[in-house]
């Protein structure tokens, strides 16, 4: 291929993507995150909450799901910075000690 051909190929206008199964999967994932896990409500409220408006920590959703499997009554949790996660841990029966840097 000539240099002119390479340049034409490199700077050719991009084609519009067609709706594919990937696009449908992405739309489904956005619906799961937004509605199922409460991410839309988190954006609206400006604080991390689940779909029911209950506080959740700033963890990944899989981490929250993993930790939610355990009975936390009697757990001792130390956290640097308190907030929604403090309510989340305490709501599950953990004994929470929080430290703030500016308190």
N, C-alpha and C positions, 0 to 999 in steps of 0.2 A: 504494500500500500504506500502511496506517496505521502509526503508531508502534508500536502493540501487535503488529501482524503482523511488523514488522521485528525487534522484540525477541524474539518467539517463534522466528523463523527463526535469529537470531544465537545464541541460547542453547539451541537444540534439541539433544538428545543425538546424538552422532555415531553414524553407522551403522557396523557392523562391516564392514571391507573384505572383499571376496570375493577368493578366490584368483584371480589373473589371470596373464597372461603376464608382467607386470612382476614379480610376486612370484617366479615361476619363474626369471626372469632374475637377480633379486637372489640367490636361493638358489644358482644356478649360479655366479655371480661369487664368492660367499663360499666355495664349494667350491674354485674355482680359486685364490683367494688363500690360503685356509687350507691346502689340501693340495698344490696345484701349485707355489706359490711358497714355501711354508714358513712362512706367517704364524702358523699355529697353533703350530708348533714354536718360533717366535720368542717367542710369549707364554709358552709352557711353560718355555723355557730362560732367559728374561729377558735375552736378548741377540739381536742380529740374525743369523739363520742362514737358509740356504735349506732346501729340503725334505729334503736329505741331511745336514743338520746342519753344513754348511760355513759359515764366516763370510762375511757380506755387510755392506756399508756401510749406514749409515742414509740411503740414497737411495731415491727412488721405484723401484718395480719396473721401469717403462719405462726409467729412466735406467740401471739396472744392466744390463738387456738390451742397451741401446744400446752401453754401454762394453764389454760382454763380447764384442762382435763384433771388437774390435781386438786384435792381438798387442801386448802391452805390454812385451815384453822391451826393456830399455834406456830406458823412459820414466822421467823423474824427477818424482816426486810430492812436493809439500810439503803437509803437513796440520797443522792446529792441533788438537791432541788426537789421541791414538792409541787404538786399540781394534780392533774387528772390521774396520774399513776398512783398517787397516794390514796385517792378515793377508790381506785380500782383494787389495789392490794387490800386495803382495810375492808372493803365491801365483801371480800372473800375470806375474811377472818384472820388475815395476817396482822402481826404486830409490827407497825411501821415506825421507823425512826428516820426523820428527814432533816437534812441540814441545808440551809440556804447560805449562799455566799454574801448576800447583801442584807441579811436580817439583823 
